[in-house]
Amino acid sequence: MSANRPLEFSLAAIDIDETLIGHDGKIGRANREAIAGLRSRGCRVVLASGRRHANMLPYCAELGLDDFVVSSQGARVEHASTGQILHWAEMEPATAAALTVEGLSRGFSVLLWLADRVLAQTPSEWIGRYERLTNDPVEIVDLATLADRPAEKVIWAAHPDVVSKEAEAMRRRLDGRALTTITEPWSLEFSAQEADKRHGVAALARHLGIPRERVMAFGDGNNDAGMLAWAGMGVAMPHGRPSARAAARLVAPDGDPESALARGVEAVLRRAEGALVA
């Protein structure tokens, strides 16, 4: 497709972990060039991640994206530089407090996400794993003193076998009150019903006047599935979770996971080119 030909898509929402970046935590050249190519064709690019807003800003700066950021699994949509907020779905304090107390009483490492920081009761293997994965420091405090605060997330962290066993039971218990999502195998996340990337990207698209048919989404995780299904063109990474691959209209070709995003973008471009030729 000609580099000057506008795309049929006006907005692309891109996940960070294992989509934009690989296991080394860096944005590879192929993915960087793919994003630049989308922007050169008139497609607006935003990042949509389970990470906190502040934790995502260095990636935005590296890519030159001074735009809205869909963070905390879609709980929050805030502009990187102006601070304008389009969507903010926090858990009610009572729900967050109850899940925090229950998680601690049952031996989970609990992470409490407030608007500006992540907190835990005590250090643990799982707290350390979170910090290494995200490069996001966790503050150790007495969580009982924060029972009156709304939260973007409450996370129960434990061995993957424990998390897998507990997830479905908690999903049934909290149906209609909170979302329950396994992000990493050791991480069971609870968030508000509208704290989902689908809701966050949809709020942004409405604000920009872009219909869903003109929205692309790229991701790999369970927390990407709703966004991939909602978008006019959802593209899953080939190494993604079964839920993400099932929700997407297109799965990027197999190959090096570090450049899966670039292959997904190329697959969309080729598909569009083929439709024009036909």
C-alpha angles and dihedrals in degrees: 000000000000113000088227096052112103116238124241085234121077101184134038121191112198129193118223114212114069090351108059094015132034132217090291090063093238135118107244123223094249093054092045091052092046091055091047088051092053091050092048088058093055098263115139111226125206133170120241116188146150087239124103119270095249092046091057097051097084090058091049090051092048090054095041093244108153094174144097118314123213103210143169092035090306098313091120136032110187133158113251096228109015097044092225109159121210100171134014120170111178129175116255111258093243093054093045091047093049092050091046093052093044093048093051093046090053094051101256122141100244124208116195114200114205124178094272109020148020119241137191136181098229137357116264143161089269095048088052091048091053092050093050093047097049104023084229115135119227120219115221111222142142099276091200088074091062100055092118096059127099112233136209090212145354114207128197109201124193143123111321092244091057093046093048092049094048100043100078094045091051091045090057093045094050099039107143094010105065143356118252117203136168105217104165115017088253097044126082109185129199121195142155118289093254094042091103129116089239091061093042096050091042090054090051093047090051091050091051094043093241117144117227090247088068095050125098124195130192124194149128110206143082088254090057096056097088092048093047092050093046098048122088087238117023114184121192125199113247090237091049129122116278090248091057094046092047092050096049127089090214135027117208115244118268119266141095108357089218091069100032091113091055091050090049091052091048091050090054091049092049091048090052091047091051091051091052092050091048 
